[in-house]
Amino acid sequence: MVCLPKRLSACATSGIAAACAGAGCILAVRRVHMQRAIACACLWLPISLAVVPAWSQVSVWTGQYDQGRTSANLSETALTTSNVNTNQFGLLFTRAVDDYMYAQPLYLPNVTISGTAHNVVYAATINNSVYAFDADSASLSAPLWQVNLGPAAPQATHNALPRCGVLSTPVIETSSGTMYVVALTEQGGKMSHSLHALDIGSGSEKFGGPVTIKASVAGTGAGSSGGKIAFNSAVELQRPSLLLLNGTVYLGFARQKTESVVPFHGWELGYNATTLKQTFVMNTTPNGDEGGIWMSGRGPAADASGFTFMTGNGDVGNGNVGESFVRYATNHSQTGLYTAPNWSILNTNDYDLGAGGPLLIPGTSLLLGGGKTGLIYLLNITATGALQSVESVQATPGCSSSSDSSCAQFHSPAFWNLTGSQPQSPSLLYIWASNDTLKAFSFSGGLLSTSPVFQNPMTGGFPGGGALALSANGVTPGTGILWGAISTADASSAAVPGVLHAFNASNIATELWNSAMNPADQFGNLAKFAVPVVANGKVYLATFSNQLAVYGLK
């Protein structure tokens, strides 16, 4: 949000949120998939945010760019299909970190740190370290600040991680200048999750944080005692991106260890963003087992009235919501539930629906999602928050055997909203499944095309295919670029090299550039499921090579 004041000097802004209502300001709420103006009152910003021009400033403050999880920046003016090529575009510099980065980087413009304004890229590692780096200057290689949130749990997960600290993408509350991060620590043989509220200008803890994450619900499911099920950090994995909605920070959990470790349950928890007090507790299988919420690191998809997440393998019925889309209103009442009709088969073959996450189609009440089987579910969110099936599209070849490794899985779609293009073109949904080609499906008249309208013969790596992001200057021709990060080998249980690709988003058959074309552009090992972050002419990429890679125009 940027403040467009009647008297400019009366308003301080970071390009995200600003200004006092007494100054007569209008807040322009700028999301990367749409723009709209609203009049509202607001609080004076902390001094960690500096005055910046209202134009050309883009922020990526949450996982997958926005709360709809579109993975799209539609305000990119520097990078185009004409200049992203081997002669003009490439690796500019890297930033050293202390471990793997599962978390997607976040980006804010003009944050004042130690008296100087910087465009800042934030990074977090599985060693529980959080960094703020200057996002533009190769010479400013040292962190602007760095904090460690405690000793990371050394116990390997089923993905053979060397440590298990920060695994999810944090979220930033821009008006207060606060970053919310979940860390897993182990001290004295005891594992615990904690929610931290960090000042974006210094990394200092805020609001009396951190708070230790605890929860319990009534139920007779696996691991219950005395009619209660208690949250257990020793078996839970906090993988989904955090959601900040209506003053609440939401966290999702699934299984941490190997598939044979039971019992475990999916949990969705909510905390007040200023008091850090727990305000919401939901267990997906209170009278059963499993039902994890992991979504390959994607966050719940949210609009003004509520949020939706997806669950994986788990019991169904009797209060259990495995293999489902689940929707809650902002008052924390469950309003919608859609369970995959073939949930029993999904459970039997480990085809869990919740391997992917939901995506809200901008400007509509429609939501889509899919997982290991490659089937896209398109659902309508009714006025009461119910979830109704609209259509399903088999977007990939599916699964060739009862093993989930045979599935053409997609976990990280992206969406280009082309509403307003002249002549009007259908919007595009991009998916790049493992062991399948890159595809674009059209969206028009409230429906997806049943077959791709564009394809590229390159196949995505396993698991999950390519992590996709879209950059464009709105609907302007020649500006749409689809970015995709893929592995070059099986990345399910090892760190393996990756490649960053750039395609013409209007016709993905045309590849513009990739990081393997020039040895100097290679970034090392792929960070699984972490989407590239495109902001203000640069591309920020997490890696498993203890570095953040930064690409741009040479």
C-alpha positions in Angstrom: 0.0 0.0 0.0 1.3 3.5 -0.8 -0.1 6.7 0.6 -1.2 9.3 -1.9 -1.7 12.3 0.4 -3.2 15.7 -0.1 -0.1 17.0 1.6 2.8 14.6 0.8 5.0 15.8 3.6 2.4 14.7 6.1 2.7 11.0 5.3 5.5 8.5 5.8 5.4 5.3 3.8 7.4 2.2 2.9 5.6 1.7 -0.3 3.5 -0.8 1.6 1.4 1.0 4.2 1.5 4.4 5.6 0.2 7.7 6.9 -2.2 9.0 9.5 -5.8 9.5 8.7 -5.6 13.1 9.9 -3.3 13.9 6.9 -6.2 13.2 4.6 -4.4 10.2 2.9 -5.8 7.6 0.6 -4.2 4.2 0.8 -3.7 2.5 -2.6 -3.8 -1.2 -1.8 -1.5 -2.7 -4.4 -1.4 -6.4 -4.6 0.7 -8.0 -7.3 -2.4 -9.4 -9.1 -4.7 -6.3 -8.9 -4.9 -2.7 -7.9 -7.7 -1.0 -6.1 -8.0 2.2 -4.0 -9.7 2.3 -0.6 -10.1 5.1 1.9 -9.2 4.2 5.4 -7.7 5.3 8.7 -4.2 4.1 9.6 -1.5 4.4 12.2 1.8 6.3 11.9 4.5 3.9 10.8 7.6 3.0 12.9 10.8 4.7 11.9 12.1 1.5 10.3 10.1 2.4 7.1 11.2 5.2 4.8 9.5 7.6 2.4 9.6 6.3 -1.2 7.9 7.2 -4.5 4.4 5.6 -5.0 5.4 4.3 -8.4 7.6 1.3 -9.3 7.6 -0.2 -5.8 6.6 -3.8 -5.5 6.6 -5.9 -2.3 6.5 -9.6 -1.8 5.5 -9.9 1.9 4.0 -13.4 1.9 4.5 -16.9 0.3 3.5 -17.2 -3.4 3.4 -13.4 -3.6 -0.1 -12.7 -2.4 -2.9 -14.2 -0.2 -4.5 -15.7 -3.2 -1.3 -17.6 -3.8 -1.1 -16.7 -7.5 2.7 -16.5 -7.6 2.4 -13.5 -9.9 3.9 -10.0 -9.9 1.9 -8.0 -12.3 3.8 -4.7 -11.7 7.2 -5.7 -13.2 8.4 -3.0 -15.6 12.1 -3.8 -15.9 12.2 -7.4 -17.1 10.7 -8.1 -20.5 10.7 -10.8 -23.2 13.2 -8.6 -25.1 15.9 -8.3 -22.5 15.8 -11.6 -20.6 18.4 -13.4 -22.7 22.0 -14.6 -22.3 23.5 -11.3 -23.4 21.6 -9.0 -21.1 20.4 -11.1 -18.2 22.2 -13.4 -15.7 23.5 -14.0 -12.2 24.5 -10.7 -10.6 25.6 -11.9 -7.1 24.9 -14.3 -4.3 24.4 -13.8 -0.5 25.9 -16.4 1.8 23.6 -18.1 4.4 24.4 -20.8 7.0 22.2 -23.7 5.6 19.5 -24.8 3.3 16.6 -22.4 2.5 13.2 -24.0 2.4 11.5 -20.7 2.9 10.8 -18.5 -0.1 12.6 -15.1 0.1 10.6 -12.0 0.9 11.2 -8.5 -0.5 10.3 -5.0 0.8 11.4 -1.7 -0.7 13.0 1.2 1.2 13.3 -0.2 4.7 15.5 1.9 7.0 18.1 -0.1 8.8 20.8 1.6 10.9 19.8 5.0 9.5 20.0 4.0 5.8 17.2 3.1 3.5 17.6 -0.2 1.6 15.5 -2.4 -0.7 15.7 -5.5 1.5 15.4 -9.2 0.7 14.8 -11.5 3.7 15.9 -15.1 3.9 15.5 -17.9 6.5 17.3 -21.2 6.8 16.8 -24.6 8.4 19.4 -23.6 10.9 16.9 -21.2 12.4 18.8 -18.1 11.0 16.9 -15.1 9.6 18.7 -12.6 7.4 18.1 -9.1 6.0 20.2 -8.3 3.0 20.5 -5.3 0.7 18.6 -6.4 -2.3 20.5 -4.4 -5.0 24.1 -3.8 -4.4 26.6 -6.6 -5.0 29.2 -4.9 -2.8 27.0 -4.9 0.3 27.4 -8.7 0.8 27.2 -8.7 4.6 23.8 -9.0 6.2 22.1 -5.8 7.3 21.1 -7.8 10.3 21.0 -11.5 11.2 19.4 -13.4 14.1 19.3 -17.0 15.2 16.1 -18.3 16.8 17.7 -21.1 18.7 19.3 -24.5 18.1 17.6 -26.2 15.2 16.4 -29.8 15.7 19.1 -32.1 14.4 16.8 -34.9 13.8 16.4 -35.7 10.1 12.9 -35.7 8.6 11.6 -38.1 5.9 13.3 -35.7 3.4 16.7 -36.4 4.9 17.2 -32.8 6.1 20.5 -32.2 7.9 18.5 -30.0 10.4 14.9 -29.0 10.9 14.5 -25.3 11.9 12.6 -22.8 9.9 10.9 -24.7 7.1 8.0 -22.4 6.2 7.9 -19.0 4.5 7.4 -16.2 7.0 4.9 -13.4 6.6 5.4 -9.7 7.1 2.8 -7.3 8.6 3.9 -4.2 6.7 2.0 -1.5 8.7 3.7 -2.5 12.0 7.0 -3.6 10.4 6.8 -7.1 11.8 7.9 -10.4 10.4 6.3 -13.6 11.8 8.5 -16.7 11.7 8.1 -20.3 13.1 11.2 -22.1 14.3 11.7 -25.7 15.5 14.3 -26.1 18.2 15.7 -29.0 20.3 17.1 -28.4 23.7 17.8 -31.0 26.3 16.4 -33.6 24.0 13.0 -31.8 23.8 11.7 -30.4 20.5 9.4 -27.4 20.4 8.0 -25.0 17.9 7.9 -21.3 18.6 6.3 -18.3 16.9 8.5 -15.2 16.7 7.6 -11.6 15.8 10.7 -9.8 14.5 11.2 -6.1 13.8 11.9 -5.9 10.0 14.5 -3.1 10.7 16.5 -4.9 13.3 15.5 -8.5 13.8 14.6 -7.8 17.4 11.8 -9.7 19.1 8.5 -7.8 19.5 5.2 -8.2 21.4 6.8 -10.3 24.2 7.7 -13.0 21.8 8.6 -15.7 21.1 5.7 -17.9 22.2 5.9 -21.7 22.5 3.3 -23.4 20.3 1.0 -25.7 22.3 -2.5 -26.9 21.6 -5.0 -29.6 22.4 -8.5 -30.6 21.2 -11.2 -32.9 22.3 -11.1 -36.2 20.5 -10.7 -40.0 20.6 -8.3 -40.2 17.6 -4.8 -41.8 17.5 -2.7 -40.8 20.4 -5.5 -39.4 22.5 -5.5 -39.6 26.2 -8.5 -38.9 28.5 -10.6 -37.7 25.5 -7.9 -35.1 24.5 -5.3 -34.9 21.7 -2.3 -32.8 22.4 0.0 -31.1 19.9 3.4 -32.8 19.8 6.3 -30.9 18.2 8.3 -34.1 18.1 6.2 -35.5 15.2 4.8 -32.3 13.6 6.3 -30.4 10.6 5.4 -26.7 10.1 5.8 -26.5 6.3 3.1 -24.3 4.8 3.7 -20.6 4.3 2.3 -18.5 7.1 -1.0 -16.6 6.6 -1.7 -13.2 8.0 -5.4 -12.4 7.8 -7.6 -10.0 9.8 -5.0 -9.6 12.6 -4.4 -13.4 13.0 -1.3 -15.3 12.0 -2.1 -18.9 10.9 0.2 -21.9 11.0 -0.3 -25.3 9.4 1.3 -28.6 10.5 1.8 -32.1 9.1 4.0 -35.2 9.7 7.7 -34.5 10.4 9.2 -37.9 10.3 9.1 -41.0 8.1 5.8 -42.3 6.8 5.7 -45.1 9.4 5.7 -42.7 12.3 2.2 -42.6 13.8 0.2 -41.2 15.3 0.2 -37.7 14.0 -2.5 -35.2 13.0 -2.9 -32.1 10.8 -3.2 -28.9 12.8 -4.1 -25.3 11.8 -3.4 -22.8 14.6 -4.0 -19.1 14.8 -2.3 -16.4 16.9 -3.2 -12.8 17.5 -0.7 -10.7 15.6 -0.1 -8.1 18.3 -0.5 -10.1 21.5 0.7 -13.5 20.2 -2.1 -15.2 22.1 -3.6 -18.3 20.6 -7.0 -17.6 19.1 -7.7 -20.6 16.9 -7.1 -24.4 17.2 -8.2 -26.9 14.6 -7.2 -30.6 14.3 -8.0 -32.3 11.0 -8.5 -35.8 12.4 -9.7 -35.5 16.1 -11.3 -38.9 15.9 -8.9 -40.5 13.5 -5.3 -40.2 12.3 -3.1 -38.2 9.9 -4.7 -35.5 7.6 -1.5 -33.4 7.4 -1.5 -29.8 6.2 1.8 -29.4 4.3 0.9 -28.3 0.7 4.5 -28.4 -0.5 5.1 -25.1 1.4 2.2 -23.2 -0.1 0.1 -21.2 2.2 -3.7 -21.2 2.8 -5.5 -19.1 0.1 -7.4 -16.2 1.6 -9.9 -13.5 0.7 -11.6 -10.9 2.8 -14.1 -13.4 4.2 -12.0 -16.4 5.0 -9.2 -18.9 4.1 -9.0 -22.3 2.6 -6.3 -25.0 3.0 -5.9 -28.6 1.8 -5.3 -31.8 3.7 -3.4 -35.0 2.7 -3.8 -38.7 3.5 -6.1 -39.1 6.5 -9.3 -40.4 7.9 -12.6 -39.1 6.5 -15.9 -38.8 8.4 -16.8 -38.6 12.1 -15.3 -35.1 12.3 -12.2 -36.0 10.3 -11.3 -34.1 7.1 -8.5 -36.0 5.3 -8.1 -35.5 1.5 -10.1 -32.3 1.6 -10.4 -28.6 0.9 -11.3 -27.0 4.2 -12.6 -23.4 4.5 -12.9 -21.2 7.6 -14.4 -17.7 7.9 -12.5 -15.0 9.7 -14.7 -15.5 12.7 -13.2 -19.1 12.8 -16.3 -21.0 12.0 -15.9 -23.7 9.4 -18.0 -22.8 6.4 -16.8 -25.1 3.6 -15.6 -28.6 3.1 -15.0 -30.5 -0.1 -13.6 -34.0 0.1 -12.1 -35.7 -2.9 -14.7 -38.3 -4.1 -11.9 -40.9 -4.4 -10.4 -40.2 -1.0 -10.1 -43.9 -0.2 -8.0 -44.6 -3.2 -5.9 -41.5 -2.5 -5.2 -42.8 1.0 -4.4 -46.3 0.0 -1.8 -45.2 -2.6 -0.3 -42.2 -0.8 -1.8 -39.9 -3.6 -2.5 -37.2 -1.0 -4.6 -34.3 -2.3 -2.8 -31.9 0.1 0.6 -32.3 -1.7 -0.5 -29.1 -3.5 -2.1 -26.0 -2.2 -5.1 -23.8 -3.2 -5.0 -20.8 -5.6 -7.7 -18.2 -5.7 -8.5 -16.9 -9.2 -8.4 -13.1 -9.1 -11.6 -11.3 -9.5 -13.8 -14.4 -9.0 -15.2 -16.6 -6.2 -13.3 -19.6 -7.7 -10.6 -21.6 -6.1 -8.5 -24.4 -7.6 -6.0 -26.9 -6.4 -4.5 -30.3 -7.0 -1.9 -32.7 -5.9 -0.1 -35.9 -6.8 -2.6 -37.3 -9.3 -2.5 -34.2 -11.5 -6.2 -33.6 -11.2 -7.2 -30.0 -10.9 -10.3 -29.3 -8.8 -12.1 -26.0 -9.6 -14.4 -25.0 -6.7 -16.8 -22.1 -6.1 -16.8 -20.3 -2.8 -20.5 -19.4 -2.2 -21.8 -16.4 -0.4 -22.0 -18.4 2.8 -18.4 -19.8 2.4 -19.4 -23.2 1.2 -17.3 -25.0 -1.4 -19.0 -26.3 -4.5 -17.5 -28.4 -7.3 -17.4 -26.6 -10.7 -15.3 -28.9 -12.8 -12.2 -31.1 -12.6 -9.5 -31.3 -15.2 -6.9 -34.0 -15.6 -4.0 -31.8 -16.3 -1.2 -34.4 -16.3 -1.0 -38.1 -17.3 -1.8 -39.0 -13.6 -0.3 -42.1 -11.9 0.8 -45.1 -13.9 0.9 -47.4 -10.8 -0.1 -47.6 -7.2 3.2 -45.9 -6.2 3.0 -42.2 -5.8 6.5 -41.9 -7.4 4.8 -42.9 -10.7 2.5 -39.8 -10.6 3.0 -36.7 -12.7 2.7 -34.4 -9.7 2.3 -30.7 -9.7 2.7 -28.7 -6.6 3.5 -25.0 -7.5 1.2 -23.5 -10.1 1.1 -19.8 -11.2 -1.7 -17.7 -12.7 -1.7 -14.7 -15.1 -4.8 -12.6 -14.8 -5.3 -11.2 -18.3 -8.6 -9.4 -17.6 -8.5 -6.1 -19.5 -6.2 -7.2 -22.3 -7.0 -5.8 -25.7 -8.2 -7.8 -27.5 -9.4 -9.7 -24.5 -7.4 -12.9 -24.0 -8.2 -15.7 -21.6 -6.2 -15.8 -18.4 -3.6 -18.5 -18.1 -2.9 -21.2 -15.4 0.6 -22.7 -15.6 1.6 -26.0 -14.2 4.9 -28.0 -14.6 4.4 -31.4 -13.2 7.2 -34.0 -12.5 7.8 -36.3 -15.5 5.5 -34.1 -17.6 5.7 -31.2 -20.0 5.3 -27.5 -19.0 1.6 -26.6 -19.7 -0.6 -23.5 -19.8 -4.4 -23.9 -19.5 -6.8 -21.1 -20.4 -9.4 -19.7 -18.0 -12.4 -18.0 -19.5 -16.1 -17.9 -18.7 -15.5 -19.4 -15.2 -14.0 -22.6 -16.6 -10.5 -24.0 -17.3 -9.7 -25.5 -20.7 -9.7 -29.2 -20.5 -6.4 -29.4 -22.5 -3.4 -27.1 -22.5 -3.5 -24.1 -24.9 0.4 -23.9 -24.9 3.1 -26.5 -24.0 6.8 -26.8 -23.8 8.3 -30.3 -24.2 10.7 -29.9 -21.3 9.8 -32.1 -18.4 9.8 -31.2 -14.8 11.9 -32.9 -12.1 10.8 -35.1 -9.3 9.1 -34.5 -6.9 6.5 -31.9 -7.8 7.9 -30.6 -11.0 8.8 -26.9 -11.4 8.2 -24.1 -8.9 6.6 -21.4 -11.0 6.2 -17.6 -10.8 4.9 -15.1 -13.3 6.1 -11.6 -13.8 4.5 -9.0 -16.2 3.6 -5.3 -16.5 -0.1 -6.0 -16.1 -1.4 -7.3 -19.5 1.1 -5.3 -21.5 2.3 -7.4 -24.5 6.0 -8.4 -24.4 6.3 -8.3 -20.6 4.9 -11.6 -19.5 7.6 -14.0 -18.3 7.1 -17.4 -16.7 9.9 -18.4 -14.3 10.4 -22.0 -13.3 13.0 -23.7 -11.0 13.4 -27.4 -11.5 15.7 -30.1 -10.3 18.1 -32.1 -12.6 17.7 -35.3 -10.7 15.5 -36.9 -8.0 15.3 -34.4 -5.2 13.0 -36.3 -2.9 15.6 -37.3 -0.4 18.8 -35.4 -1.5 20.1 -32.0 -2.4 20.6 -31.9 -6.2 21.5 -29.3 -8.8 18.7 -27.2 -10.2 18.1 -24.9 -13.2 16.1 -21.6 -13.4 14.2 -21.2 -16.6 12.5 -18.2 -18.2 9.7 -18.6 -20.8 7.6 -16.2 -22.8 4.4 -16.4 -20.8 2.2 -15.6 -23.8 3.6 -18.8 -25.5 5.6 -21.0 -23.2 6.9 -23.0 -26.2 9.5 -20.2 -26.4 12.2 -20.3 -23.8 14.0 -17.0 -23.3 16.8 -18.0 -21.0 18.0 -20.6 -18.4 20.8 -20.7 -15.9 22.5 -23.6 -17.6 23.2 -21.7 -20.8 26.1 -19.9 -19.1 28.2 -21.7 -16.5 28.5 -18.4 -14.6 24.7 -18.3 -14.1 24.4 -21.6 -12.2 23.1 -21.3 -8.6 23.9 -24.8 -7.2 21.4 -27.1 -5.6 17.6 -26.5 -5.9 15.5 -25.4 -3.0 12.5 -27.7 -3.2 9.2 -25.9 -3.9 10.5 -22.4 -3.3 9.2 -20.2 -6.0 11.4 -17.6 -7.6 10.7 -14.1 -6.3 10.6 -11.4 -9.0 10.7 -7.8 -7.8 11.8 -4.5 -9.3 14.0 -6.0 -12.1 15.6 -8.8 -10.1 14.9 -12.5 -9.4 15.7 -13.8 -6.0 16.1 -17.6 -5.7 16.5 -19.7 -2.6 18.9 -22.6 -2.8 20.2 -25.7 -0.9 23.8 -24.5 -1.5 23.9 -22.1 1.4 23.3 -19.1 -0.7 20.6 -16.8 -2.0 21.1 -16.2 -5.8 20.2 -12.9 -7.3 19.6 -12.5 -11.0 19.0 -9.4 -13.1 20.0 -7.3 -16.1 23.8 -7.1 -16.5 
